[in-house]
Amino acid sequence: MKIPANKHRHIPLEDFFKNPQKANYQLSPDGNYISFTAPWESRMNIFIMPASGGEAWRISSVKDRDISHYFWKGSSHILYAKDIGGDENFHLYSVQIHTLTEKDLTPFEETTVSVIDDLPANDEEIIIAMNERNKEFFDPYLLNVSNGALKILAENPGNITDWFTDHNGQIRAATTTDGVSKTLLYRQNHTDSFRPILTNSFKETLAPLFFTFDNKNIYAISNLGRDKTAAVIIDPETGKELETIYEHPRYDTESLSYSPKRKVLTQVNITTWKPGEVILDPKWATIKATLIPHFIEQEIYLTSYDREEKRFIVRNYSDRSLGSYFLYDIGTDRLTHLADRHPWIKAEEMCRMKPIRYTARDGVEIEGYLTLPLSSPSKHIPVVINPHGGPWARDVWGFNPEVQFLANRGYAVLQMNFRGSTGYGRHHWELSFKQWGLRMQDDITDGLEWLIGQGIADPKKVAIYGGSYGGYATLAGMTFTPHLYACGVDYVGVSNLFTFMKTIPPYWKPYLEMMYEMVGNPDTDRERLEATSPVYHVDRIQAPLFIAQGAKDPRVNKAESDQIVDALKARGIEVPYMVKENEGHGFSNEENRFAFYIAMEAFLARHLA
């Protein structure tokens, strides 16, 4: 039975936060198989099915943690990454899809791995970056996915942060840092020595993406000489910009996509008030034009395609739906439904995520999103202020299970891209430097005041909730503007700016000087850091606070939450404190998500009633 759009139903909490029915669909390079993840033993595992139809079979048997990142290597192997309990020391595993032979390709302790080049024309090898030799930086290795053989390709002298290959799989460029400046290195041949080409401040962006298809120049994202990043071509011999591919007057350009088969650019990727793209390729334009009529009021994108570009995985989504997956065959012009990601979520029962804009007290324009519940009038209602993490990230239009859950419970939700949020240009980002707890927090406060001024928020029923930097902003709000909030929920948030910067992962150390300039130096900025560290000001907290933390969090150490809890207890205040021993920076396992949101729901209901 279809529920009318204006009919409100109390949706079970688990429906918002349980694992998807099926997700992460990909095509094998030969187009003969489709892979996806689905629950097995309460964890997301990998399954394979013939693209022509038939039964699927499971190729992984992970029971401790969901598999979220995987990819095809050739058409006979799947590679996936997994850490232990959220410690972010990711190992790379290989599975042969027919024999189900599995191998840990990087079986090293306290080591993490990332992929530099998946070498699509080579079915046996990839190039990875790994910090096995020294935990503070990453060396490039050639890795055989069948037998695990490793060959180091270069030794990192200690300052290289990224390696870049050409279309032949040769390492031809790299970037270095001294903490506050970055240098582009280049070599004409992979046997030559690197030489520096261009040095710029970390405040400027010159991010190589990939080489041009003749392997002579480099496509990059750059804001050199401009405020917003643009997609450009640079000459790696001189560092000079040769051509601007695309730039937007208001928002940063994010990346470029290309066709490995046809060696052409396909699209520019950019987020305005919602994710989008600018199509550059006539074939891509034809495919999108063919598909769009099938998806009314839905965004669509091509998530995967085979090597010959004959078959495509299509995903649709909106702010009220996590959408579905489809197989599109370009030869037959046939679109086949594969699966709904969360079929128990009904779009007509969800709330619209509306873009908003307000002006902060010093004149800075702040964009954000407002979600109003279906169940309430749009005036004088309880509100959850939800600052994002990062802080050098941003909120984006789309389906957000937390926001929809809160709206279903009758709360309006305000998200704001305060100064420092990415995507709005260099100036907006730099305005956040050394402003934790100060003007960044003012932007959050001004968003609430704007909402009150609109008559939407009941000023006596306002909560603040966030994770990571959003957790810090929650503690700062509860501490520095305690009169505004009836309660707060801090999820893996920073409480002490001194200890936070002393407990970062070892591979963040090359960026420590940059962190000092962006957040503050514990030696030269001591007075200000103390003034903006909530743990030193718990005597100002007036409203109830709930805290949640992963014990293995490598980014925001558990001590950050312990400190604020201990400080409150020393004042005789009991604070609800949830710690999950098998989690890191956020709760990944389904049962832990349930526990957190059940406790959060009860906490908000008690204090916003």
FENFENGI-V481091 format. One record per pair of residues at least 12 apart in sequence whose ideal C-beta (glycine too) atoms are under 6 Angstrom apart, sorted by the first residue. I is the first residue (numbers start at 0). J is the second residue. D is the distance in whole Angstrom. If there is no record, write none. Layout:
I:J:D ; I:J:D
//
This chain:
2:348:6 ; 4:347:5 ; 7:373:5 ; 7:374:4 ; 8:348:6 ; 10:407:5 ; 12:596:6 ; 14:343:5 ; 15:400:4 ; 15:404:4 ; 16:400:6 ; 16:592:5 ; 16:596:6 ; 17:589:6 ; 18:38:5 ; 18:43:6 ; 18:589:5 ; 19:340:5 ; 19:341:6 ; 20:342:6 ; 21:35:5 ; 21:37:5 ; 21:338:4 ; 22:36:5 ; 22:340:6 ; 23:35:6 ; 23:36:5 ; 24:312:5 ; 24:324:4 ; 25:303:4 ; 26:303:5 ; 26:305:5 ; 26:310:6 ; 26:312:6 ; 27:71:5 ; 27:74:4 ; 28:71:6 ; 28:74:5 ; 28:306:4 ; 29:74:4 ; 30:305:3 ; 30:310:5 ; 31:50:6 ; 32:47:5 ; 32:50:6 ; 33:48:5 ; 33:50:5 ; 34:47:5 ; 36:66:6 ; 39:57:6 ; 40:62:5 ; 41:589:6 ; 42:61:5 ; 42:62:6 ; 42:65:5 ; 43:65:4 ; 43:66:5 ; 44:57:6 ; 44:59:5 ; 44:61:6 ; 44:66:6 ; 45:58:5 ; 45:59:5 ; 45:66:6 ; 45:69:6 ; 45:77:6 ; 47:96:5 ; 58:94:5 ; 58:96:5 ; 58:99:6 ; 64:81:6 ; 65:587:6 ; 66:79:5 ; 68:80:5 ; 72:144:5 ; 73:122:3 ; 75:96:6 ; 76:93:6 ; 76:95:6 ; 76:144:5 ; 77:94:5 ; 78:93:5 ; 79:92:5 ; 84:551:5 ; 84:581:4 ; 85:549:5 ; 85:551:5 ; 85:582:5 ; 85:583:2 ; 86:551:5 ; 86:553:6 ; 86:583:6 ; 87:553:5 ; 88:109:6 ; 88:111:5 ; 89:111:5 ; 89:112:6 ; 90:103:5 ; 90:105:5 ; 91:104:5 ; 91:105:5 ; 91:112:5 ; 93:144:5 ; 102:147:6 ; 104:142:6 ; 104:147:5 ; 107:131:5 ; 110:130:6 ; 110:131:5 ; 112:127:5 ; 112:129:5 ; 113:128:5 ; 114:127:6 ; 115:128:5 ; 115:139:6 ; 115:162:5 ; 116:164:4 ; 116:168:6 ; 118:168:5 ; 119:259:6 ; 123:143:6 ; 124:141:6 ; 124:143:6 ; 125:142:5 ; 126:139:6 ; 126:141:6 ; 127:140:5 ; 127:142:5 ; 130:506:6 ; 134:505:4 ; 135:505:5 ; 135:506:6 ; 135:508:5 ; 136:155:5 ; 136:157:6 ; 138:151:6 ; 138:154:6 ; 138:155:5 ; 139:152:4 ; 139:153:6 ; 139:162:5 ; 139:170:6 ; 158:175:4 ; 159:173:5 ; 159:175:5 ; 160:174:6 ; 160:176:5 ; 161:174:5 ; 163:207:5 ; 165:210:4 ; 165:214:4 ; 166:210:6 ; 166:214:6 ; 169:189:4 ; 170:189:6 ; 171:186:6 ; 172:185:5 ; 172:207:6 ; 176:509:5 ; 178:512:3 ; 178:513:6 ; 179:201:6 ; 179:512:5 ; 179:513:6 ; 180:198:6 ; 180:200:6 ; 181:199:6 ; 181:201:6 ; 182:195:5 ; 182:198:4 ; 183:196:5 ; 183:197:5 ; 185:235:4 ; 196:238:4 ; 197:238:3 ; 201:513:5 ; 203:223:6 ; 204:222:5 ; 204:228:5 ; 205:221:5 ; 205:223:6 ; 206:219:6 ; 206:220:4 ; 207:219:5 ; 208:255:6 ; 212:262:4 ; 216:232:5 ; 216:234:6 ; 217:233:5 ; 217:235:5 ; 218:232:6 ; 218:255:6 ; 219:231:6 ; 219:233:5 ; 222:425:5 ; 226:424:4 ; 226:425:5 ; 226:426:5 ; 227:251:5 ; 227:424:5 ; 228:251:4 ; 228:252:5 ; 229:243:6 ; 229:246:3 ; 229:252:5 ; 230:244:4 ; 230:245:5 ; 230:252:5 ; 230:255:5 ; 230:267:6 ; 231:243:5 ; 245:267:4 ; 245:277:6 ; 247:269:6 ; 250:269:6 ; 250:271:5 ; 250:422:6 ; 251:422:5 ; 252:269:5 ; 253:268:5 ; 253:269:6 ; 254:268:5 ; 255:267:6 ; 260:308:6 ; 263:280:6 ; 264:279:5 ; 265:280:4 ; 265:283:5 ; 266:278:5 ; 266:279:6 ; 270:395:6 ; 270:422:5 ; 272:354:4 ; 272:396:6 ; 273:396:4 ; 294:315:5 ; 297:315:4 ; 297:317:5 ; 298:316:6 ; 299:313:6 ; 299:315:5 ; 300:314:6 ; 302:314:5 ; 309:329:6 ; 309:330:6 ; 310:328:6 ; 311:327:5 ; 313:325:4 ; 313:327:5 ; 318:351:6 ; 318:352:4 ; 318:396:6 ; 318:397:6 ; 319:346:4 ; 319:349:4 ; 320:346:4 ; 321:340:4 ; 321:341:5 ; 321:398:5 ; 322:340:6 ; 323:339:5 ; 324:337:4 ; 324:338:5 ; 325:337:6 ; 349:403:5 ; 350:370:5 ; 350:373:6 ; 350:406:4 ; 352:368:5 ; 352:370:5 ; 352:396:6 ; 353:369:5 ; 354:368:6 ; 355:367:5 ; 355:369:5 ; 357:449:4 ; 359:442:5 ; 359:445:5 ; 360:441:6 ; 360:445:6 ; 363:418:6 ; 365:415:5 ; 365:442:5 ; 366:416:5 ; 367:414:5 ; 367:415:4 ; 367:416:6 ; 368:414:5 ; 369:413:6 ; 370:402:5 ; 370:406:5 ; 370:412:5 ; 371:411:5 ; 372:406:4 ; 372:409:5 ; 374:409:5 ; 375:409:6 ; 378:454:5 ; 379:457:5 ; 380:411:5 ; 380:457:6 ; 381:410:5 ; 381:457:6 ; 381:460:4 ; 381:607:5 ; 382:411:5 ; 382:456:4 ; 382:461:5 ; 383:405:5 ; 383:410:5 ; 383:412:5 ; 383:462:5 ; 383:464:5 ; 384:413:5 ; 384:447:6 ; 384:463:5 ; 385:412:5 ; 385:414:5 ; 385:464:6 ; 386:443:5 ; 386:465:5 ; 386:469:4 ; 386:472:4 ; 387:469:6 ; 388:466:5 ; 388:467:3 ; 388:468:5 ; 388:469:5 ; 389:468:5 ; 390:419:5 ; 390:468:4 ; 391:419:6 ; 391:421:6 ; 392:421:6 ; 393:416:5 ; 393:420:4 ; 393:421:5 ; 393:422:5 ; 394:414:4 ; 394:416:6 ; 413:446:6 ; 413:450:6 ; 415:446:4 ; 417:439:5 ; 417:442:4 ; 417:443:6 ; 418:430:4 ; 418:431:5 ; 418:439:6 ; 418:442:6 ; 419:431:3 ; 419:439:6 ; 432:517:5 ; 433:519:5 ; 435:518:6 ; 435:531:6 ; 436:475:5 ; 436:531:3 ; 440:475:5 ; 443:472:6 ; 444:480:6 ; 460:485:6 ; 460:607:5 ; 461:484:6 ; 461:485:6 ; 462:486:5 ; 462:603:6 ; 462:607:6 ; 463:476:5 ; 463:484:5 ; 463:487:5 ; 464:488:4 ; 466:490:4 ; 466:491:6 ; 467:491:6 ; 470:489:4 ; 470:490:5 ; 470:491:6 ; 470:492:2 ; 471:492:5 ; 471:493:4 ; 473:487:5 ; 473:489:5 ; 473:492:6 ; 474:489:5 ; 474:492:6 ; 474:494:6 ; 474:533:4 ; 475:533:6 ; 477:540:5 ; 477:544:6 ; 478:533:4 ; 478:536:5 ; 478:539:5 ; 478:540:6 ; 481:539:5 ; 481:541:4 ; 484:542:5 ; 485:542:6 ; 485:606:5 ; 485:607:6 ; 486:542:5 ; 486:543:5 ; 486:606:4 ; 487:544:5 ; 488:545:5 ; 488:599:6 ; 489:546:5 ; 490:547:5 ; 491:548:6 ; 491:552:6 ; 491:555:5 ; 491:584:6 ; 493:555:6 ; 493:559:5 ; 494:533:5 ; 494:534:4 ; 494:559:5 ; 494:562:5 ; 494:563:4 ; 495:532:5 ; 495:534:5 ; 495:562:6 ; 496:528:5 ; 496:532:5 ; 497:521:5 ; 502:556:4 ; 504:553:5 ; 534:562:5 ; 534:563:5 ; 534:566:6 ; 537:566:4 ; 537:567:6 ; 543:606:5 ; 544:574:5 ; 545:575:5 ; 545:602:5 ; 546:560:5 ; 546:576:5 ; 547:577:4 ; 547:595:5 ; 548:560:4 ; 548:578:5 ; 549:579:6 ; 549:582:3 ; 549:583:5 ; 550:578:6 ; 550:580:5 ; 551:583:5 ; 552:583:5 ; 552:584:5 ; 554:584:5 ; 564:576:5 ; 579:591:5
//
